[in-house]
């Protein structure tokens, strides 16, 4: 595997390898990634990721690319992890755990939909234009594929808090909508 100085690009390469993606396909997705350094401007980092996500969309099926991006999630430990564990320990029912997760605001607003899906929405801002926390300097929208890393973050913490396996779908994001919509994730409980 090539060496990538910028950690988010290195994480993408690592997860492509873990997923068993063919080396030739990985090289096409990662094209130019070694030229993006920590000191590279945020705009150029966003531009590289835009291109990489377009290449992933062409070269990988949606299930694979979404799983790879989910595995790129950051902030899986720390205070959010402690809050997730406390919610699980202090609340017995799913309804109470969802209520506690919503009140904690540690992964945004959480609510159960009538169809049984759990909706999580980052609520740092209340109105448009919404801003992406990860790539705030992006000049143009990125494919929603990029946003599955945040989906992985939300999924990870809610799985702990709710004590259930979840499947995540990114419904909208500030980054993919050019600030027009908030980051919204739909999570479905996976029956085992």
C-alpha positions, 0 to 999 in steps of 0.5 A: 500500500502506498504511503498517504500523508493526509490521514483521511486519505490514508484511512480510505486506502486502508479500508479499501484494502481491508474490504479486499478491493482489487489493487488496480481498482484501488489505485484508480480510486486513490489516484493523486492521493499521495500528493495531498499532504497535511499542509495542502489547502482544505479546498484541494483536499475537498477537490481530491475527495470529490474526484475519489468519490466519483471514481468509487461510484463508478468502480464499486457497487453501492453496498461496498462503497458505503461499507468502506466509507462507514469504516472510515468513521472517526471519533468512535471513542471518547466522550461520545462512547461513554455517553453511548454506554451510559444510555445503554446501562441506564435505560431498558427500553428502546423507546427510553434509549432513543429518548436519552440519545436525543436528549444527549445531542451527542450525534444530533437529534434522534427520533423513531419514525412510524415505519420503525426507522430511526432518524438522526439529524445533525442539528448544529445549525437550524437553517440553511445554509448548512455546513459540513463539519468534515470538509467545510471548505468544499467549494462544490458539492461532493457525492453523498458517498463521502458522507457514509463516514459520518453515517458510520460514526452515528451508527457506531454510537447508536448501536452501543446506546440502543443495544441493537445492530443497525443499517445506515442510509444517508438521506441528505447531507450539507456536503452533497447538497451544497448546504441546502439540506442538513445531514440526515441519517436513517437507521434500520434495526437489523433483526438477527 
